[in-house]
Amino acid sequence: MIEAQGLTKRYGSTTAVDDMSFTVEPGRVTGFLGPNGAGKSTTMRMTVGLDAPTKGNVTVNGRRYVEHGAPLREIGVLLDAKAVHPGRTARNHLTAMAATHGISRTRVDEVIDIAGLASVADKRVGGFSLGMGQRLGIAAALLGDPQTLILDEPVNGLDPEGVLWVRRLTRSLADQGRTVFLSSHLMSEMALAADHVIVVGRGRVLADAPVSDLIAAAHGERVRVASPHADHLEAVLRSRQATVVATGHDSLEVTGLSASQIGDAAAEARVALHELTAIGGSLEDAYLQLTAEDVEFRSAPMDTHETGAMASQNEGGSR
Ligand SMILES: Nc1ncnc2c1ncn2[C@@H]1O[C@H](COP(=O)(O)OP(=O)(O)OP(=O)(O)O)[C@@H](O)[C@H]1O
């Protein structure tokens, strides 16, 4: 379990982490989300003793990281996959780490296998691709068979097979009752990998909730409807206080009425329906709503001409 209480970090006039309190529970995968500069890496660094809090504290399994006698056995960490001597082989790197904690060579071989690195274990890390480096970083995090894992952007640079591997690995670690805390900017992946998320913006906790609650809270129910008489249906639904947006010449997106209420209203008005689909929101939508005010680095909006040009390019490309 990871517990932060009033955790604060200032660098000169910048407050990177601003009075954060949260608990990362065992037995589930907890995602750590936030825009660039929100304070995620700083929080993770303080959690593993690489930075000292200005105020407050963060503990892992009840103790500060530095108070753990054999931290590798307690907490597995992937913070910067590139922080490996490029002249060493993967096996040498892991063996050297293992030696500091009395971890056996058999365990080194095990994590090499788990990470799918057997064929490159005796190659120099300097020649590794980004994805292989990530796998090595994850192998190192698993070395001490720790109860708690902290993984900063673990899928960064991984191919789809690697992304799936990380998802399955973190799920099985959580199912074994371990604490798994991971950050990623890939919302679709986070929605699949995490049970619970902590969303931060400008150093503060904006949400700390199950993924499903966050999505549900951010969205009223939306329903997609298609009908050959969409204009008539639109008038019928508006008369029942629904908000209706035409999304095509025969399709509508409706909020304010459930799918069954829309079906009933259409039947009463004798309007044929060709589609009636409740649309779930996405974690990305929920995240963008939550962090709208807290984005430090905002892109300039594209004008409609550019957007239109891009959309038609994309359409062309997908044919
Ligand atoms: N060593 C440092 N010295 C000065 N400022 C720092 C330092 N480390 C981080 N910061 C600042 O603290 C803030 C939080 O940075 P942090 O890297 O923790 O954010 P992040 O959420 O991990 O961002 P990203 O998603 O881009 O990795 C930023 O404004 C950053 O510029």
The ligand as an ORCA input file, in Angstrom:
! r2SCAN-3c Opt
* xyz 0 1
  N      14.153     19.010    -10.640
  C      13.252     19.956    -10.940
  N      13.565     21.269    -10.838
  C      12.666     22.234    -11.113
  N      11.387     21.993    -11.502
  C      11.015     20.717    -11.614
  C      11.914     19.621    -11.349
  N      11.240     18.465    -11.556
  C       9.999     18.805    -11.930
  N       9.858     20.153    -11.977
  C       8.625     20.894    -12.329
  O       7.593     20.365    -11.526
  C       6.379     20.265    -12.271
  C       5.885     18.821    -12.239
  O       6.756     18.007    -13.035
  P       6.602     16.422    -13.169
  O       7.736     15.959    -14.029
  O       6.469     15.816    -11.829
  O       5.235     16.306    -13.951
  P       4.616     15.041    -14.693
  O       3.175     15.007    -14.310
  O       5.419     13.823    -14.416
  O       4.743     15.455    -16.210
  P       4.963     14.534    -17.537
  O       3.642     13.932    -17.830
  O       5.345     15.560    -18.566
  O       6.048     13.548    -17.249
  C       6.676     20.794    -13.662
  O       6.294     22.164    -13.696
  C       8.170     20.639    -13.764
  O       8.705     21.596    -14.633
*
